[in-house]
Amino acid sequence: MKIGWIGTGIMGRSMASHVQKAGHELYLYNRTKSKADDLIRRGGTWCDTPVDVAGNASIVFTMVGFPYDVEEVYLGEKGILSIKNTCRIVVDMTTSKPSLAKTIADVASERGIASLDAPVSGGDIGARDATLAIMAGGDEKTYDEVLPLFQLMGKTISYMGTAGAGQHTKMCNQILIAGTIIGVCESLLYAGRAGLDEQSVINIIGKGAASSWSINNLGPRIVQGNYDPGFFVEHFIKDMGIALQEAEAIGLSLPGLALVHQLYVAVKAQGHGRMGTQALMLALKKMNGE
C-alpha cells in the first residue's frame, strides 16, 4: 500500500520503519528532514508538505509532538485536510486533545476521509520492538481496515469507541503512569539513602506486587544515571496538562496527577525538558540535597 507518514522522531521513526519493512511504500514528511534520512535511504519518498503526503498516499499516519503540531499538520494552510486529495484515511497517533480529535474527524468527514485517533503507549522501547499498546477511536469499520497496519507496530491493540475515545483512553494511561513514575523514583531514592544496591532492589520488587513497566524499564536507567529520552519530559508535561484540563471539564479532582505535574514542571525549569521522564529523579534528588 501507499502509506503516508508524518513525524519521524524517537518513536515515529521506529513505527514507520516497521510499516516500511512489511513492504509498504512510504511517503514521508518531518519538520527536520534529516530525521527521515534512514527511511528515505530504504526507499521512502520525501514530500515537502503534509498535503503532499496526503496527495500520494491512501492512508496517512501522523506522530508529532504537541496538539498545536497536530492542528498545523491537519488543518494548517498546507495541512493534510487543506484540499481534497487521494487520501482515504488519516490516523493520528500523537497523544493530543480529545476535542481536537473530534474536530479532525468532522473536517475529514466533510472531505470524504475517514479518521482515527490512535495514541500509543510503550515509549521508545515499545516503538522499537513493535510492542506498543494502541488505543483507537473513530469509525469501527475504519479501525478494522487499519488493524493489520497497527499490528505491525503494536501487540496490544483495542478499539475504544467513537472519535476522541482513543485520546481519552491515553489520558487514563498517563494518569496511571504519573502515579507510577513518582513511586519508582521515591523507591529508588529511599533504597540509595538506606545503603541498598538499587539494581538488586529492582530485581526483587520488580517481580512482585510492585512490578510495573516503569520500575523494570526506567528503573535501571535511573540506576545507571541514564536520562536519555525514551519519552520527553516536556511531552509528558503536555499530556498531564491535557488530562488535568479534561478532568476539570468533567468535574473531577485529581490531586495526585496535579502534584506529579508540578514536579515535572520543576524538572523542566531545571533545564531537563528534553530528557526522559525518568529525569524526575533529578528533581527529587535536588529536593533532598543530593
Summary of the structure (lengths in Angstrom):
residues: 290
radius of gyration: 19.6
end to end distance: 53.7
largest distance: 63.7
contacts: 1026
relative contact order: 0.10
helix: 56%
strand: 15%
